[in-house]
């Protein structure tokens, strides 16, 4: 059995009916149900037959008009927690995806395919929106050549931090429309040159499935020259509006659902097409 987020949306079904205690999948459905943009996903449930699993891969590639050489992101997940294994998000073409799924389908894994154009070095911006229970927010941003994982796992400090300057609580998502340069602060916290050098060092010293295989800085430059461009990242007000709008949608949802939380993080990127897409929501 397999499910595709965009197909479920078109059928206008209650997306919560398809929560399976899978963090990545359930989060994607929650964001989609709130009209927060995500990369489309296909879930191949554990226990699916070989034939049905391969058909799911074919359907997903065809749905997004991907030729066999194009790559999708492949993840595996078990109920209640992310799997502890070596498949922590790897980009594969049609044939390699099919072969990997044939190996995994017998191991009681749920398999998630993600239509993720580009790679972890191709984003214009990576960011985390942090919102506390009072509606105060902080947006942490890294520019080109970075990934949101760098922020969420504390690998790299943010280049830019944006925060509110009001002393009262947000109670309505519509408040985002009132945001202006007068009631936010934006500060360049860390040198892009230093951050880029740290990122290059990390890539060269930590080979993994989700980073490019390079031997030296020259090879990395050929793949991602942006990491060797130390010009400060520029932030447009429209970008702040949009990112905050989606952060406040999550806030509004949590409040209306009477979900107890002290704060949450909404993680996303601006891709090379200047479109913001979101991946994860963590709350505590």
N, C-alpha and C positions, 0 to 999 in steps of 0.2 A: 504494500500500500504506500502511495506517496501523495504529498500535498505540496502545492505551490502557492506562496502567499498572494501573488497578484491574481491568480485564478480564484482563490477564496474571496478576495476583495470584490472581484467582478460579480460573483454570485451573491454578494451582499448578505453573506451568512454571518452569524454571530461568531466572530473570530475566537472568542474565549472558549468555544466548544472544542477547539483544536489545540488547547494547551495540554502538554503531555509531561509536565514536570521536567522540561528540557530548557535550561536557562537561555541559551542562544535563541532557540526557536520561539519560546514563549515571549521573550522580550521583543523579538521581531513582530510577532502578532500584536502585542500591546501597542507598539509604536505605530504600526499600520492602522490599527483601529482608531488611533487619535489623529490620523492623517499627517503623521510625521514621516518624512521621506526616508526610506531605507533602500538598500540593495535587495533585489528580489531573491527569494530563497526557495529551495525545494527540499523537503524533508522526506527521506526514504526510511520508513519505520523498520525497526528490528523485526526479523521474521519474514521480511519480504522475500519472495522467490528470486532466483537469479534472473529469470526472464523479465519479471516485473521491474526489478531494480535497473536493469540495462535499458528498459523502455523508459523509465523515469529520466535517466540521463539524456536519452535521445530527445524526449519531449522538452526538457529544459533547454537544451541547446537550440532546438528548433524554435521554441517560443521566443528566444532572444536573438534569432537570426545569426547564431554563432557558427562559423564554419569549424570543422574538426580541429584546426590548428589553434583556435582561440582557447583561452584558459578560463576556468572557473575556480573559485576557492572551494576546497573540500575540507570539511570539518567532521569530527565524530563526537558523539555525546551520549551519555547514559542518563537515565532518570536521576533526578536530584542533584547531580553534580557533573561537572565537566570530566571527561575521561582523562585519566592519567596515562598518556601514551605519547608516541612520537608524532602523531598526526594532529598538530596544533594549528592547523590552517595552512594548507599547501596548495599552490596554484598549479593546475594540471590541465592538459588538453583533453579532448574527447576520449581518445584511446587510453591514455594513462588514467583518466578518471574511471573509465569502465573497468580497467584491469584492477585498480585499487579497490573498487567497490566489490568486485568478485571475491577479493581476499578478506574484506571486512564484514561482509553480509552474514557470514557464518559465526561471527564472534559476538553476536548479541549487541551490536552497536546500532544506534540511530545515526544515519549519515545525512549531513546537511551540505547542499551545494549552494554556493552564493555567486550570483552574477556580479562580479566585482571588477569593473573595468580598471585597467592600470595595475599598479602594484604599490607596495608600501613606500616607495620613493617618489611616486608621481603626484602626490597630493599637493595642492596649493597651500592648504592650511590644515593643521590638526588641532583639535581643541577639546576641552572639557568644560561643561557648564555645571558649576556647583551651586546648588540652591539650598538654603536652610529652611527650617519649618516656618520661619517668619517671612519668607519670600525674598530675603536678601540674596544677592547672587555674586558670584565671581566667575569670570570666563578666563581660562588659561589657554594660551595660544602658542603654537610653534608654526614656523613658516615652511617653505618648500624643502623637501628632502626628508621630512620627519613623518612619524606615524603617531596616532593617538596612544598607542601602547607605550611609547616613550614617556608620555605624561602619566598614564594610569598606573604604570609599574614603577614610577619614580626613577626611570633611567636618566632622564634629562629634565632640568628645570625649565619652566616656561620662559619664552622670550618676552611675551607681553601678558600683562594681567589687566583685566577690565573689571571694575566693580561699581556697585551703586553707591550713591552719596546721600540717599534719603535716610530719615530716621523714623519711618513708619512702615507698616507692613503692607505687602501686596495682597490683595484679596480677589483680584480679577485679572484674567489673562489679558483683557483689553488694555490694561495699564501699559503693556509693552509698547503700545502706539504712542505713549507720551514720553518715551525715553528720548533724551536729547543729550548733547554734549554738556549741558548744564548740570545734569543730575547723574552723570557717570564720571568715573576717572579712568584714564588709560595710561599705563606706565610701562615703559620698556625696562624690564627687570634684569635681563641678562644679555650679554653681548652675543649677537648671532655668530660672530666669528668663533668665539669660544664654544658655543653650543654645537656648531657644525663640526669643529675638530673633535669634540667628544663623540658625536654621532659617527663620524668616519672611523674613529678608533674602535668604537663598539662593533661596527659592522665587520671590520677586519679581524677582530679578535673573538667574535662569537658567531661562527658559521651556523646557520640553521635553515630549516625548510622555508621560512617566510622572509629570508633576506637573500640578496643576490650572492652568488658564489664568485668572489673576486680574490685575487692574490695580493693586490697592492692598491695604493691610492690612485694610480693612473688608470687602472681598469675600472675602478669605481667612478672616476671622473667621466669616463666614456658613457657610463650608465646614467649617472646623476650629476651633471655639472652644477646643479643648484646647490649642492652641498659645499661647493667651493666658491660660491658667490656670497659674500658676507654683507651684502646690502640689507639694511633693516627691512623687515616685513611691514607692508602697509596694510592698514585696516580701514575698510569703508564702513560708514555708519549703517548702510543697508545690511551689511553682514551682521553687525551687532543686533539690529532689529530682528532679523530672521532667526538667528541662533537663540536669542533670548525668548522670542515668541514660542519656540518649540519647548524650551526649558520650562516656561511658565504653563504650557499645556500639561506637562507632566505634573507640575506642582498642583494645578487645578484638579487634575484627575486624582491625585493622592488625597487632597483635602476632601473632595466630594465622596471618595470611597471610604473616608474615615480610616485611612491607613496610617498607623502610627509611624512617624519617621522624624529623625532629627535633622537629616540632610540627605540629599541624593546627588549623584553625578550622572550627567547625560554626556555621552562620548560620541564624537563625530569627526568628520573631515569635510573639507571642501575639495572636490575632485578637480581634475584638469579641465572639466567642462564648466567650472565655477558653479557647481551644484552641491549644496550641502546634503550629506546623507549621514544617518545616525546608526549606531551599532548597539550600544549597551546602556542600560540604566542600572546603577547600583545605589541602594539606599540603606541607611542604618538608623 
